[in-house]
Amino acid sequence: MASPLTCPHCHKEFSAEQIGAGAQRGFKCPHCKLFVPLDRTAEPEPAKS
């Protein structure tokens, strides 16, 4: 199961399986359709109560 991620382009959360290999590892955002390199992904911030 993929963990939730935040796209650095559109800032929306999504879950996706990692694609690519080596330095070209990352995810494809289902919202903006852009490739998000693994090192540019950020886990969503926890909701403040």
PQR file with spaces between the fields and no chain letter, atoms N, CA, C, O and H, PARSE charges and radii, in Angstrom:
ATOM       1  N    MET     1       0.851   -1.181    0.000 -0.4000 1.5000
ATOM       2  CA   MET     1       0.000    0.000    0.000 -0.0000 2.0000
ATOM       3  C    MET     1       0.893    1.240    0.000  0.5500 1.7000
ATOM       4  O    MET     1       1.887    1.297    0.723 -0.5500 1.4000
ATOM       5  N    ALA     2       0.536    2.214   -0.803 -0.4000 1.5000
ATOM       6  CA   ALA     2       1.309    3.448   -0.902 -0.0000 2.0000
ATOM       7  C    ALA     2       0.939    4.393    0.234  0.5500 1.7000
ATOM       8  O    ALA     2      -0.215    4.468    0.656 -0.5500 1.4000
ATOM       9  H    ALA     2      -0.272    2.167   -1.391  0.4000 1.0000
ATOM      10  N    SER     3       1.936    5.101    0.708 -0.4000 1.5000
ATOM      11  CA   SER     3       1.669    6.070    1.771 -0.0000 2.0000
ATOM      12  C    SER     3       1.203    7.390    1.159  0.5500 1.7000
ATOM      13  O    SER     3       1.547    7.693    0.017 -0.5500 1.4000
ATOM      14  H    SER     3       2.874    5.039    0.364  0.4000 1.0000
ATOM      15  N    PRO     4       0.427    8.177    1.900 -0.5600 1.5000
ATOM      16  CA   PRO     4      -0.051    9.458    1.358  0.2800 2.0000
ATOM      17  C    PRO     4       1.102   10.431    1.155  0.5500 1.7000
ATOM      18  O    PRO     4       2.008   10.518    1.985 -0.5500 1.4000
ATOM      19  N    LEU     5       1.060   11.159    0.050 -0.4000 1.5000
ATOM      20  CA   LEU     5       2.093   12.122   -0.323 -0.0000 2.0000
ATOM      21  C    LEU     5       1.442   13.451   -0.645  0.5500 1.7000
ATOM      22  O    LEU     5       0.230   13.520   -0.851 -0.5500 1.4000
ATOM      23  H    LEU     5       0.324   11.089   -0.624  0.4000 1.0000
ATOM      24  N    THR     6       2.241   14.511   -0.689 -0.4000 1.5000
ATOM      25  CA   THR     6       1.761   15.816   -1.116 -0.0000 2.0000
ATOM      26  C    THR     6       2.557   16.233   -2.339  0.5500 1.7000
ATOM      27  O    THR     6       3.787   16.220   -2.309 -0.5500 1.4000
ATOM      28  H    THR     6       3.226   14.455   -0.522  0.4000 1.0000
ATOM      29  N    CYS     7       1.882   16.597   -3.400 -0.4000 1.5000
ATOM      30  CA   CYS     7       2.519   17.003   -4.646 -0.0000 2.0000
ATOM      31  C    CYS     7       3.106   18.409   -4.481  0.5500 1.7000
ATOM      32  O    CYS     7       2.403   19.314   -4.032 -0.5500 1.4000
ATOM      33  H    CYS     7       0.882   16.607   -3.423  0.4000 1.0000
ATOM      34  N    PRO     8       4.395   18.610   -4.838 -0.5600 1.5000
ATOM      35  CA   PRO     8       4.987   19.937   -4.721  0.2800 2.0000
ATOM      36  C    PRO     8       4.493   20.910   -5.794  0.5500 1.7000
ATOM      37  O    PRO     8       4.713   22.116   -5.690 -0.5500 1.4000
ATOM      38  N    HIS     9       3.830   20.384   -6.820 -0.4000 1.5000
ATOM      39  CA   HIS     9       3.333   21.228   -7.907 -0.0000 2.0000
ATOM      40  C    HIS     9       1.945   21.786   -7.598  0.5500 1.7000
ATOM      41  O    HIS     9       1.736   22.999   -7.625 -0.5500 1.4000
ATOM      42  H    HIS     9       3.652   19.404   -6.904  0.4000 1.0000
ATOM      43  N    CYS    10       0.990   20.884   -7.301 -0.4000 1.5000
ATOM      44  CA   CYS    10      -0.400   21.311   -7.087 -0.0000 2.0000
ATOM      45  C    CYS    10      -0.787   21.326   -5.610  0.5500 1.7000
ATOM      46  O    CYS    10      -1.870   21.796   -5.261 -0.5500 1.4000
ATOM      47  H    CYS    10       1.160   19.899   -7.279  0.4000 1.0000
ATOM      48  N    HIS    11       0.084   20.818   -4.741 -0.4000 1.5000
ATOM      49  CA   HIS    11      -0.104   20.819   -3.279 -0.0000 2.0000
ATOM      50  C    HIS    11      -1.297   19.988   -2.815  0.5500 1.7000
ATOM      51  O    HIS    11      -1.836   20.227   -1.735 -0.5500 1.4000
ATOM      52  H    HIS    11       0.964   20.436   -5.024  0.4000 1.0000
ATOM      53  N    LYS    12      -1.710   19.015   -3.625 -0.4000 1.5000
ATOM      54  CA   LYS    12      -2.794   18.118   -3.230 -0.0000 2.0000
ATOM      55  C    LYS    12      -2.200   16.802   -2.744  0.5500 1.7000
ATOM      56  O    LYS    12      -1.133   16.382   -3.191 -0.5500 1.4000
ATOM      57  H    LYS    12      -1.272   18.822   -4.503  0.4000 1.0000
ATOM      58  N    GLU    13      -2.911   16.161   -1.823 -0.4000 1.5000
ATOM      59  CA   GLU    13      -2.484   14.866   -1.310 -0.0000 2.0000
ATOM      60  C    GLU    13      -2.911   13.764   -2.265  0.5500 1.7000
ATOM      61  O    GLU    13      -3.953   13.854   -2.913 -0.5500 1.4000
ATOM      62  H    GLU    13      -3.778   16.502   -1.460  0.4000 1.0000
ATOM      63  N    PHE    14      -2.082   12.711   -2.343 -0.4000 1.5000
ATOM      64  CA   PHE    14      -2.421   11.561   -3.173 -0.0000 2.0000
ATOM      65  C    PHE    14      -1.663   10.339   -2.681  0.5500 1.7000
ATOM      66  O    PHE    14      -0.698   10.459   -1.926 -0.5500 1.4000
ATOM      67  H    PHE    14      -1.235   12.638   -1.816  0.4000 1.0000
ATOM      68  N    SER    15      -2.097    9.185   -3.104 -0.4000 1.5000
ATOM      69  CA   SER    15      -1.402    7.926   -2.846 -0.0000 2.0000
ATOM      70  C    SER    15      -1.087    7.305   -4.189  0.5500 1.7000
ATOM      71  O    SER    15      -1.943    7.255   -5.072 -0.5500 1.4000
ATOM      72  H    SER    15      -2.881    9.088   -3.717  0.4000 1.0000
ATOM      73  N    ALA    16       0.138    6.830   -4.349 -0.4000 1.5000
ATOM      74  CA   ALA    16       0.537    6.221   -5.616 -0.0000 2.0000
ATOM      75  C    ALA    16       1.683    5.255   -5.358  0.5500 1.7000
ATOM      76  O    ALA    16       2.413    5.378   -4.375 -0.5500 1.4000
ATOM      77  H    ALA    16       0.833    6.871   -3.632  0.4000 1.0000
ATOM      78  N    GLU    17       1.824    4.301   -6.253 -0.4000 1.5000
ATOM      79  CA   GLU    17       2.939    3.380   -6.195 -0.0000 2.0000
ATOM      80  C    GLU    17       4.146    4.043   -6.849  0.5500 1.7000
ATOM      81  O    GLU    17       4.013    4.751   -7.848 -0.5500 1.4000
ATOM      82  H    GLU    17       1.231    4.201   -7.052  0.4000 1.0000
ATOM      83  N    GLN    18       5.314    3.809   -6.282 -0.4000 1.5000
ATOM      84  CA   GLN    18       6.544    4.377   -6.816 -0.0000 2.0000
ATOM      85  C    GLN    18       6.827    3.798   -8.203  0.5500 1.7000
ATOM      86  O    GLN    18       6.624    2.606   -8.436 -0.5500 1.4000
ATOM      87  H    GLN    18       5.423    3.235   -5.471  0.4000 1.0000
ATOM      88  N    ILE    19       7.295    4.642   -9.117 -0.4000 1.5000
ATOM      89  CA   ILE    19       7.659    4.203  -10.459 -0.0000 2.0000
ATOM      90  C    ILE    19       9.114    4.589  -10.735  0.5500 1.7000
ATOM      91  O    ILE    19       9.683    5.434  -10.043 -0.5500 1.4000
ATOM      92  H    ILE    19       7.460    5.610   -8.928  0.4000 1.0000
ATOM      93  N    GLY    20       9.702    3.968  -11.744 -0.4000 1.5000
ATOM      94  CA   GLY    20      11.069    4.299  -12.142 -0.0000 2.0000
ATOM      95  C    GLY    20      12.100    3.527  -11.351  0.5500 1.7000
ATOM      96  O    GLY    20      11.780    2.699  -10.498 -0.5500 1.4000
ATOM      97  H    GLY    20       9.240    3.282  -12.307  0.4000 1.0000
ATOM      98  N    ALA    21      13.375    3.831  -11.668 -0.4000 1.5000
ATOM      99  CA   ALA    21      14.485    3.166  -10.996 -0.0000 2.0000
ATOM     100  C    ALA    21      15.665    4.125  -10.907  0.5500 1.7000
ATOM     101  O    ALA    21      15.759    5.092  -11.663 -0.5500 1.4000
ATOM     102  H    ALA    21      13.635    4.504  -12.361  0.4000 1.0000
ATOM     103  N    GLY    22      16.554    3.840   -9.979 -0.4000 1.5000
ATOM     104  CA   GLY    22      17.748    4.664   -9.816 -0.0000 2.0000
ATOM     105  C    GLY    22      17.407    6.096   -9.451  0.5500 1.7000
ATOM     106  O    GLY    22      16.573    6.344   -8.579 -0.5500 1.4000
ATOM     107  H    GLY    22      16.477    3.054   -9.365  0.4000 1.0000
ATOM     108  N    ALA    23      18.062    7.044  -10.129 -0.4000 1.5000
ATOM     109  CA   ALA    23      17.839    8.466   -9.859 -0.0000 2.0000
ATOM     110  C    ALA    23      16.499    8.944  -10.388  0.5500 1.7000
ATOM     111  O    ALA    23      16.065   10.045  -10.048 -0.5500 1.4000
ATOM     112  H    ALA    23      18.739    6.843  -10.837  0.4000 1.0000
ATOM     113  N    GLN    24      15.832    8.144  -11.211 -0.4000 1.5000
ATOM     114  CA   GLN    24      14.556    8.533  -11.811 -0.0000 2.0000
ATOM     115  C    GLN    24      13.366    7.923  -11.081  0.5500 1.7000
ATOM     116  O    GLN    24      12.331    7.667  -11.696 -0.5500 1.4000
ATOM     117  H    GLN    24      16.184    7.250  -11.487  0.4000 1.0000
ATOM     118  N    ARG    25      13.500    7.687   -9.776 -0.4000 1.5000
ATOM     119  CA   ARG    25      12.397    7.135   -8.981 -0.0000 2.0000
ATOM     120  C    ARG    25      11.472    8.248   -8.554  0.5500 1.7000
ATOM     121  O    ARG    25      11.915    9.359   -8.262 -0.5500 1.4000
ATOM     122  H    ARG    25      14.341    7.896   -9.276  0.4000 1.0000
ATOM     123  N    GLY    26      10.181    7.952   -8.517 -0.4000 1.5000
ATOM     124  CA   GLY    26       9.229    8.954   -8.060 -0.0000 2.0000
ATOM     125  C    GLY    26       7.804    8.489   -8.244  0.5500 1.7000
ATOM     126  O    GLY    26       7.518    7.292   -8.225 -0.5500 1.4000
ATOM     127  H    GLY    26       9.821    7.050   -8.754  0.4000 1.0000
ATOM     128  N    PHE    27       6.912    9.448   -8.422 -0.4000 1.5000
ATOM     129  CA   PHE    27       5.482    9.186   -8.501 -0.0000 2.0000
ATOM     130  C    PHE    27       4.864   10.071   -9.570  0.5500 1.7000
ATOM     131  O    PHE    27       5.415   11.121   -9.902 -0.5500 1.4000
ATOM     132  H    PHE    27       7.144   10.420   -8.437  0.4000 1.0000
ATOM     133  N    LYS    28       3.730    9.658  -10.111 -0.4000 1.5000
ATOM     134  CA   LYS    28       2.977   10.499  -11.023 -0.0000 2.0000
ATOM     135  C    LYS    28       1.746   10.986  -10.278  0.5500 1.7000
ATOM     136  O    LYS    28       0.937   10.187   -9.808 -0.5500 1.4000
ATOM     137  H    LYS    28       3.283    8.805   -9.842  0.4000 1.0000
ATOM     138  N    CYS    29       1.609   12.301  -10.173 -0.4000 1.5000
ATOM     139  CA   CYS    29       0.474   12.879   -9.449 -0.0000 2.0000
ATOM     140  C    CYS    29      -0.798   12.673  -10.262  0.5500 1.7000
ATOM     141  O    CYS    29      -0.839   13.039  -11.436 -0.5500 1.4000
ATOM     142  H    CYS    29       2.266   12.951  -10.555  0.4000 1.0000
ATOM     143  N    PRO    30      -1.840   12.092   -9.660 -0.5600 1.5000
ATOM     144  CA   PRO    30      -3.091   11.872  -10.389  0.2800 2.0000
ATOM     145  C    PRO    30      -3.885   13.159  -10.614  0.5500 1.7000
ATOM     146  O    PRO    30      -4.819   13.166  -11.417 -0.5500 1.4000
ATOM     147  N    HIS    31      -3.538   14.236   -9.930 -0.4000 1.5000
ATOM     148  CA   HIS    31      -4.256   15.501  -10.055 -0.0000 2.0000
ATOM     149  C    HIS    31      -3.693   16.351  -11.195  0.5500 1.7000
ATOM     150  O    HIS    31      -4.430   16.734  -12.103 -0.5500 1.4000
ATOM     151  H    HIS    31      -2.779   14.230   -9.279  0.4000 1.0000
ATOM     152  N    CYS    32      -2.395   16.646  -11.154 -0.4000 1.5000
ATOM     153  CA   CYS    32      -1.792   17.517  -12.169 -0.0000 2.0000
ATOM     154  C    CYS    32      -1.057   16.730  -13.248  0.5500 1.7000
ATOM     155  O    CYS    32      -0.606   17.310  -14.235 -0.5500 1.4000
ATOM     156  H    CYS    32      -1.796   16.334  -10.416  0.4000 1.0000
ATOM     157  N    LYS    33      -0.930   15.398  -13.069 -0.4000 1.5000
ATOM     158  CA   LYS    33      -0.305   14.491  -14.035 -0.0000 2.0000
ATOM     159  C    LYS    33       1.194   14.689  -14.203  0.5500 1.7000
ATOM     160  O    LYS    33       1.776   14.145  -15.141 -0.5500 1.4000
ATOM     161  H    LYS    33      -1.296   14.927  -12.267  0.4000 1.0000
ATOM     162  N    LEU    34       1.838   15.454  -13.320 -0.4000 1.5000
ATOM     163  CA   LEU    34       3.268   15.674  -13.423 -0.0000 2.0000
ATOM     164  C    LEU    34       4.030   14.624  -12.626  0.5500 1.7000
ATOM     165  O    LEU    34       3.521   14.075  -11.649 -0.5500 1.4000
ATOM     166  H    LEU    34       1.365   15.896  -12.558  0.4000 1.0000
ATOM     167  N    PHE    35       5.261   14.354  -13.058 -0.4000 1.5000
ATOM     168  CA   PHE    35       6.138   13.420  -12.364 -0.0000 2.0000
ATOM     169  C    PHE    35       6.722   14.120  -11.150  0.5500 1.7000
ATOM     170  O    PHE    35       7.217   15.243  -11.247 -0.5500 1.4000
ATOM     171  H    PHE    35       5.675   14.800  -13.852  0.4000 1.0000
ATOM     172  N    VAL    36       6.663   13.455  -10.014 -0.4000 1.5000
ATOM     173  CA   VAL    36       7.187   14.002   -8.761 -0.0000 2.0000
ATOM     174  C    VAL    36       8.366   13.125   -8.343  0.5500 1.7000
ATOM     175  O    VAL    36       8.162   11.989   -7.915 -0.5500 1.4000
ATOM     176  H    VAL    36       6.261   12.543   -9.935  0.4000 1.0000
ATOM     177  N    PRO    37       9.599   13.633   -8.459 -0.5600 1.5000
ATOM     178  CA   PRO    37      10.759   12.848   -8.037  0.2800 2.0000
ATOM     179  C    PRO    37      10.657   12.470   -6.564  0.5500 1.7000
ATOM     180  O    PRO    37      10.103   13.216   -5.757 -0.5500 1.4000
ATOM     181  N    LEU    38      11.192   11.318   -6.230 -0.4000 1.5000
ATOM     182  CA   LEU    38      11.110   10.805   -4.865 -0.0000 2.0000
ATOM     183  C    LEU    38      11.633   11.804   -3.847  0.5500 1.7000
ATOM     184  O    LEU    38      11.044   11.947   -2.776 -0.5500 1.4000
ATOM     185  H    LEU    38      11.642   10.712   -6.885  0.4000 1.0000
ATOM     186  N    ASP    39      12.724   12.502   -4.150 -0.4000 1.5000
ATOM     187  CA   ASP    39      13.286   13.435   -3.175 -0.0000 2.0000
ATOM     188  C    ASP    39      12.497   14.736   -3.060  0.5500 1.7000
ATOM     189  O    ASP    39      12.810   15.553   -2.194 -0.5500 1.4000
ATOM     190  H    ASP    39      13.203   12.386   -5.020  0.4000 1.0000
ATOM     191  N    ARG    40      11.479   14.961   -3.905 -0.4000 1.5000
ATOM     192  CA   ARG    40      10.652   16.168   -3.818 -0.0000 2.0000
ATOM     193  C    ARG    40       9.322   15.914   -3.119  0.5500 1.7000
ATOM     194  O    ARG    40       8.552   16.846   -2.888 -0.5500 1.4000
ATOM     195  H    ARG    40      11.225   14.297   -4.608  0.4000 1.0000
ATOM     196  N    THR    41       9.055   14.675   -2.788 -0.4000 1.5000
ATOM     197  CA   THR    41       7.787   14.364   -2.123 -0.0000 2.0000
ATOM     198  C    THR    41       7.869   14.710   -0.652  0.5500 1.7000
ATOM     199  O    THR    41       8.912   14.550   -0.018 -0.5500 1.4000
ATOM     200  H    THR    41       9.680   13.918   -2.975  0.4000 1.0000
ATOM     201  N    ALA    42       6.768   15.181   -0.122 -0.4000 1.5000
ATOM     202  CA   ALA    42       6.684   15.508    1.299 -0.0000 2.0000
ATOM     203  C    ALA    42       5.475   14.815    1.869  0.5500 1.7000
ATOM     204  O    ALA    42       4.396   14.824    1.276 -0.5500 1.4000
ATOM     205  H    ALA    42       5.921   15.311   -0.637  0.4000 1.0000
ATOM     206  N    GLU    43       5.662   14.217    3.018 -0.4000 1.5000
ATOM     207  CA   GLU    43       4.516   13.619    3.680 -0.0000 2.0000
ATOM     208  C    GLU    43       3.610   14.740    4.166  0.5500 1.7000
ATOM     209  O    GLU    43       4.099   15.782    4.601 -0.5500 1.4000
ATOM     210  H    GLU    43       6.538   14.209    3.499  0.4000 1.0000
ATOM     211  N    PRO    44       2.288   14.541    4.099 -0.5600 1.5000
ATOM     212  CA   PRO    44       1.386   15.590    4.559  0.2800 2.0000
ATOM     213  C    PRO    44       1.576   15.906    6.024  0.5500 1.7000
ATOM     214  O    PRO    44       1.887   15.025    6.825 -0.5500 1.4000
ATOM     215  N    GLU    45       1.388   17.161    6.371 -0.4000 1.5000
ATOM     216  CA   GLU    45       1.509   17.580    7.765 -0.0000 2.0000
ATOM     217  C    GLU    45       0.340   17.043    8.566  0.5500 1.7000
ATOM     218  O    GLU    45      -0.786   17.036    8.068 -0.5500 1.4000
ATOM     219  H    GLU    45       1.135   17.876    5.720  0.4000 1.0000
ATOM     220  N    PRO    46       0.571   16.592    9.799 -0.5600 1.5000
ATOM     221  CA   PRO    46      -0.547   16.102   10.612  0.2800 2.0000
ATOM     222  C    PRO    46      -1.527   17.225   10.920  0.5500 1.7000
ATOM     223  O    PRO    46      -1.142   18.378   11.113 -0.5500 1.4000
ATOM     224  N    ALA    47      -2.785   16.862   10.958 -0.4000 1.5000
ATOM     225  CA   ALA    47      -3.834   17.860   11.253 -0.0000 2.0000
ATOM     226  C    ALA    47      -3.699   18.324   12.689  0.5500 1.7000
ATOM     227  O    ALA    47      -3.496   17.519   13.598 -0.5500 1.4000
ATOM     228  H    ALA    47      -3.098   15.925   10.801  0.4000 1.0000
ATOM     229  N    LYS    48      -3.811   19.619   12.884 -0.4000 1.5000
ATOM     230  CA   LYS    48      -3.745   20.171   14.243 -0.0000 2.0000
ATOM     231  C    LYS    48      -5.103   20.063   14.898  0.5500 1.7000
ATOM     232  O    LYS    48      -6.130   20.315   14.268 -0.5500 1.4000
ATOM     233  H    LYS    48      -3.975   20.273   12.145  0.4000 1.0000
ATOM     234  N    SER    49      -5.105   19.685   16.177 -0.4000 1.5000
ATOM     235  CA   SER    49      -6.390   19.544   16.866 -0.0000 2.0000
ATOM     236  C    SER    49      -6.751   20.749   17.684  0.5500 1.7000
ATOM     237  O    SER    49      -7.806   20.771   18.319 -0.5500 1.4000
ATOM     238  H    SER    49      -4.271   19.480   16.689  0.4000 1.0000
